[in-house]
């Protein structure tokens, strides 16, 4: 938002400004100007307010200019993780990214997240991502009969994995990883975060089964500690730290 826009806005009113969205698009059925599956860029101008987020601007485009624009969204409050996309070359949630924080004087570049097949425009096929998550068995595993009451856990025991319970499975971390983009086998950061949440849970008894999976060639040893995943996480999870903790257990044999 420019200083001129701020200065010309009456007191008590929310400043407004024009913003240009440059969106990477792809229609698997083709359009009148582009072939089937051809990727191209298209620009849209919208009038936005200082309180608007990227998701609001995408709604303006879809509702008022081009109803064929495709993207995912659900809760619009940073909880569901549906609207992860690349915004100005960084993975972000569209519903949490304020337009005024992106230097709206320049076009805002919006693309689908990388490393997953594009289905249409900003929508990607999430199945490879979810398949990796299922591989690490993301559920409580115990032996013997269920207890008559809840399984107790101290605050200290809970703290060991508290950070990784915050994951909303938006795929921002995994699709920011250069190894994931190019390798084709790597589980990706999110699957390891999902495993970490159970490996360090004192109530779980399937830790070593998960660790055996992560010790495979597609597991933690593919990580090159680039920290892209930690920077991309909209929930502030220390993803690289979690991966390092799993590596340490595999090296020492101690949880």
N, C-alpha and C positions, 0 to 999 in steps of 0.2 A: 504494500500500500504506500502510495507516495505522500510526501509531506504536504503537497498541494491539496490532496484529497482530504487529509486530516484538517488542514487549516480552513477549508471551505465548508466544513460540516458544522451545522449549528449545534450548540451545546445540547447534550442530551440525546442526540440522534446518533445512530450507528453509521459510521462512514461506509460509503459504497464506492465501487470502482469497477472498471471493465477488466476482465481477465480473458486471456486466450488459452484454450486447452488444445494441445497438439497430441492427438490420440493415435496410437498404432492400432490399425484395424485389420480384420481378416474375416471374410465370409466364406464358409466352406462351399456354399452354393453359387458364389460369384455374384457380381452386381452388373449393372449396365456398363460400367467403366472398368471393372476389374474381374479377372478370371477366377475360377474356382480355387479357393485356398491361397490366393495371391495376397500378400501383405502390403499395406500402403498406409500413408499418414494422412490424417484429415484434421483440419483446424476448425474450432468453434469459438465464438466470442459470446460471453455471458456477462451480465451485470450482477455483481456479487456484493455482499456486505462483509465487513470485517469479522463477523461472527460465523461466516460460512466456511464449511470444510470442502475438501475435494469432492466428497460424495454428494454434497448439495449441488455443486456445479455440474456433476455428471447427471444428476436428476434433471436439472434445467435443460441440459442438452437433449436428454431422452424424451422428456415430457413436452418440450416446446419447439425443438428443432429437428431431431432425427430419432424417431421411435425405434429404429432398427439397431441402435447402439446397444450392445450386450455387455453386462457386467453383473457380478454377484453382490448382493448385500442382504442383510436381514435385520439385525437389531439396531444398527446405526449408532451403537454406543460402545464400541470397542470390546465387546464381550463374545460375540459369536465367531469372530475371525473370518467371516465370509469375504470381506472386501480387500484382501491383501493384493497389492499391485505395485509395480515400479513407478514411482513418482519422482521425477527429476533424478533418475538413475539410482534411486534408493528404494528398497522394499519398505512399504509403510501400509498402514490401514487408512483407506480413503476417508473413513468416518472420524478419524482422530487427527487428521492433518489439516490445519487451518490454511486457507489460501493466502492470507496475509503474511504467513511465515515463509512463503515460497518465492518471494520477490515477484509479485504479480505483474510488475512492469515488463517482464519477459514471458514468453510462452511457457506454460507448464507442460512438461513432457510426461505423458501417461502411457504405460505399456503393461502387458500381462507379465506376471512373475516368470522368471526364467527356469529352464530345466524340465518343464512339464509341457506336454503337447497342448497347443492352443486349439480350442474347440470353435470359438468365435470371439472376435474382438478381445475383450479383457478377461474372458472366461477360459480357464485351462482345465484339462482333465486331471482331477485330483486322485484318481485311483492308484497310480504308482506310489504316491505319497502315503495314502492310507494302507496300502499293501505292506509297506515297510513298517508302519506302526503296528499292524496286526502280527507281524513276524516276531516282535519282542514280547508277545503275550501280555498286553496291558490290562491285567486284572489280578486281583488278589489270589495267590495260590497257597493253599494250606493243606496239611496232612491231618488225617483223623477226623472225628466227628465235629460238627459245628458246636461252639460253646453255647451254654445256656444264656449267657449275657454277652454284651459287646466285648470285643478284644481291646484290652486296655493298653494305653501307650502314654508315656510321660511326655511333658512338654519338650524335654531335651531330645528324646527319641524322634519326636515329630519334627523338630527343628532341622534334623539332618537332611531331610528331603523336602522341606517346606517350599523352597524356591521353585522346584520343578513341578509342583502341583498347580502352578499358576498358568500353565500352558493352555492356550485356547485353540491350538491346532490350526493356525492360520497359514502355516507353511512359509512364513516370511523368513525364518531362519534357514530352513533347508534350501529354499530357492535363492538364497543369497550366497550359497557355498559354491566356490569354483570347482571343487572336487565333484560335487553332485552334478554340476552342469555337464562335466566332461567324462565322468567315469562310467556311468551306466550300471554300476553294481552297488555303490555306496548307499547304505541305509539312509544317511543324512542325519543332521543334528537333531531334528525333532524326535526321531525314533529312539535315539540314545537318551534324550531328555525323558522320554516316556518310560524307558527302561530304568533310568536312574531313580525315578519316583518310586518304583517298587523294590529295586535292589537294596536301597537304604531304609526301607520300611521294616521296622522290627516285627511287624505282624506277618510279614510275607515269608514263605518258605521255598520260593522258586527262584531265589537269587542266582544260584549257580547255573540253572538252566538258561536264564537270560544272559548271563556272562559268557557262557559257552557260545551262544549265538553271536554276541558282540565281539567275540575273539576271532571270529571268522574273517576272511579276506574282505568281506563287505562291511565290516564293523568299525570299531573305534580307531583301528590303526590306519584307516584311510584319512583321518582328520589331520590337517596340516597346520592347525592352530592359527588360522588367518584372522580370527575374531569377527569376521563378517556376520556370523550368526548372532553373536552377542549384541552387536550394534543394531541389527535388524529387528530384534525381538521387541514388539510393542508393549510387552508386559514387563520388560526389564529383567528377564531371567538371565542369569550368568551362564549362558549355554556352554561356552568354552570351558569354564570351570567345572561344570557337571561332567563333560566328556573327559576331562583330565582326572576327575575323581574315579570314574569307571576304569580308566587306564591303570590308575594306581592300584585298585583292587586286583586287577588281572596280573599286575606285576608282583604284588606282595602276597596275594592269596588271603588277605584279611579285609573284612568289611568293617 
